[in-house]
Structures are given as C-alpha cells and as structure tokens.
Amino acid sequence: MLTKTKKARAIKKTQVHKTDTGSPEAQVSVLTKKIAELATHLKTHKKDRHSRKGLLQMVADRRKHLKYLHKKNAKRYNALVKTLGLKKKK
C-alpha cells in the first residue's frame, strides 16, 4: 500500500509545476512506486493471483503513459526515464 507521504514524495520528484498531480510524469512516478511495492509483496506471496493481475494492469497503464509522453515530448520522456531509472523505448 502506497502511503500519502510516499506518493507525495514520488510526485514531488517529477512534477512539472507546484500543484501538479495529473501530468504523465507524476502519474508514471506514482505507478512506478506502486509497482515496486506490489512486486515485493508478490515475492513473498507467490500464489496471490488477484494482486498479480493488478500488477500487470499497472504495468500496462504505465506503458501507455510512457508511450503517450514519448509521442508528445521526447525530451520530457528521456528526462523521466533517466530520473526513474526505467528502460528507454527503442
């Protein structure tokens, strides 16, 4: 479970302006944190199929946001990928 402080920290790291919560950068940042936490949960609870489905949906959602950002502004995409430590799209 992502706490409010962890979520705020993730958004603050990538926000475009002071009150930003809906930009692709902020959304990808929050999704990345959620994915990391859920992945650690699934390492200990291997048979939790419902959480695994949720994880796959989050990964797909993050991929869509990254694809959108890459199409609209490649500079912002590259900066976000570098900040979060994700693999670049080829």
C-alpha positions as CSV (number, residue, x, y, z in Angstrom):
1,M,0.0,0.0,0.0
2,L,1.4,3.4,-1.0
3,T,1.1,5.9,1.8
4,K,0.3,9.6,1.3
5,T,3.9,10.6,2.1
6,K,5.4,8.2,-0.3
7,K,3.0,9.2,-3.0
8,A,3.7,12.9,-2.3
9,R,7.4,12.3,-2.5
10,A,7.1,10.5,-5.8
11,I,5.1,13.3,-7.3
12,K,7.4,16.0,-6.0
13,K,10.4,14.3,-7.6
14,T,8.8,14.5,-11.1
15,Q,6.2,17.2,-11.1
16,V,6.1,19.8,-13.8
17,H,4.7,22.7,-11.6
18,K,4.0,23.2,-7.9
19,T,0.4,21.8,-7.9
20,D,0.9,19.1,-10.5
21,T,-0.7,15.7,-9.8
22,G,-2.0,14.8,-13.3
23,S,0.8,15.1,-15.7
24,P,2.1,12.0,-17.3
25,E,5.4,12.4,-15.3
26,A,3.6,12.4,-12.0
27,Q,1.3,9.5,-12.9
28,V,4.2,7.4,-14.1
29,S,6.2,8.2,-11.0
30,V,3.3,7.0,-8.7
31,L,2.7,3.9,-10.8
32,T,6.4,3.0,-10.6
33,K,6.3,3.2,-6.8
34,K,3.1,1.1,-6.6
35,I,4.6,-1.5,-9.0
36,A,7.8,-1.7,-6.9
37,E,5.8,-2.2,-3.7
38,L,3.5,-4.8,-5.2
39,A,6.4,-6.7,-6.7
40,T,8.0,-7.1,-3.3
41,H,4.6,-8.3,-2.0
42,L,4.4,-10.9,-4.7
43,K,7.9,-12.2,-4.0
44,T,6.7,-13.4,-0.6
45,H,3.1,-14.3,-1.6
46,K,3.6,-16.2,-4.8
47,K,0.0,-17.5,-5.1
48,D,-1.7,-14.1,-4.9
49,R,-3.3,-14.1,-8.3
50,H,-5.5,-11.1,-7.8
51,S,-2.6,-8.9,-6.9
52,R,-0.6,-10.2,-9.8
53,K,-3.4,-9.2,-12.2
54,G,-3.5,-5.7,-10.6
55,L,0.3,-5.5,-11.1
56,L,0.0,-6.4,-14.8
57,Q,-2.7,-3.7,-15.2
58,M,-0.5,-1.1,-13.6
59,V,2.5,-2.0,-15.8
60,A,0.2,-1.7,-18.9
61,D,-1.1,1.6,-17.7
62,R,2.4,2.9,-17.0
63,R,3.5,1.7,-20.5
64,K,0.6,3.7,-22.1
65,H,1.5,6.8,-20.2
66,L,5.1,6.5,-21.3
67,K,4.1,5.9,-24.9
68,Y,2.0,9.0,-24.8
69,L,4.8,11.1,-23.3
70,H,7.3,9.8,-25.8
71,K,5.0,10.7,-28.7
72,K,4.2,14.2,-27.4
73,N,7.5,15.3,-26.0
74,A,10.6,13.1,-26.3
75,K,12.8,15.4,-24.2
76,R,10.4,15.1,-21.2
77,Y,10.2,11.3,-21.8
78,N,14.0,10.9,-21.7
79,A,14.3,13.0,-18.6
80,L,11.6,11.0,-16.8
81,V,13.2,7.7,-17.8
82,K,16.5,8.8,-16.5
83,T,15.0,10.1,-13.2
84,L,13.1,6.9,-12.5
85,G,15.7,4.5,-13.8
86,L,13.5,2.8,-16.4
87,K,14.5,1.3,-19.7
88,K,14.2,3.5,-22.7
89,K,11.9,2.8,-25.6
90,K,13.7,1.9,-28.8
